[in-house]
Amino acid sequence: MSVEETTRRRWAAFEPIRIRIMQEAYDCADRNEAEAYNSIKVMCGEVLKLAEEMVSTEREACAKVCDDWPNGRDDVYSIGAAIRARGNT
């Protein structure tokens, strides 16, 4: 399985959670519970931001392994750079 496919599957796992959270927010809006609606929307954004930070941290850890590889091969260092670049797309 490619890295892109693995990433897509991991993010896809968050989609049902995001949908459920937003359903709760919309239910609050339907009941005119504006404060609850806004709180849930903010919480959803925070959860997604946390997930992005976790992915970024994992990506950097993988790149660091390549950077620190003991044999000093140039291609290993370019792999580390490629891993970091994935976070900038």
N, C-alpha and C positions, 0 to 999 in steps of 0.2 A: 504494500500500500504506500502510495506517495505521501510526502509530507503535507502537500496541499489537501489531499483527501483526509488525512488524519486531522488536520486543523479544521476542515469543514465539519467533520463528524463531531469534534469536541464542541465547536460553537453551536452546532445543531442541537446538542444536548441541552443547551441553555434556552433554546427557543420555547419549549413548553412552559418553562418556569417564567420566562418573560411574559408570555401570553397570559398565564394564570394571574400574575401580579397585576397586569394591566386590566384584566377582567374585573378584578376586585376594585381597582381604581374607578373604572366606568360604572360599576354597581354603586359605589359611593356617590359618584356624580349624579346618577339617576335618583338617588335618595336625597339630593341636595346637601350632601355632607362634603362641602368644599374643602374643609381642613383635612379630612381623611383622604380625599382624592389627591390633594397636593402632596401630602405626606407619602402616600403610596407611590406616586410618580417619582418623587425624589429618591425613595428607597430603591426603586427599580433601577434608576440611573446609577446609584451607588453600587448596587450589586454588579451591574455590567462593567462599571469602572474597575471594581475589585477583580473581576474575572480577567479583564484586559491586563491589569497589573500582574496578575499571576502568570499569564501567558508570557508577558514581557520578561519577567524574572526567570522563568524556565528557559526562555530563548537565550538570554544572556548567560545563564549557567552552561548551556550546551556550547555556546560560542567560546566561552572561557576554557572549556575542556579542550577544544581544538587549538586555542591559542597556546595552551600549556603542554601540548603533546610533546613528549620527550625527544622524539627523533628529529625535530626541527625541519620537517618537510614543508616547502612553500605551499603545496596544495592544501595541507591541513590548515594553514593560516588563512588561505582564501576561503575555505569552508566556513571558518569562524566568521569572516566578513559577510559571507553569503547568508549565514543564519541571522546575523544582526540586520542585514538589509531587508529581510522578510518583515521586520517590524516597521519598516518605513514605507510600505506599499499601501 
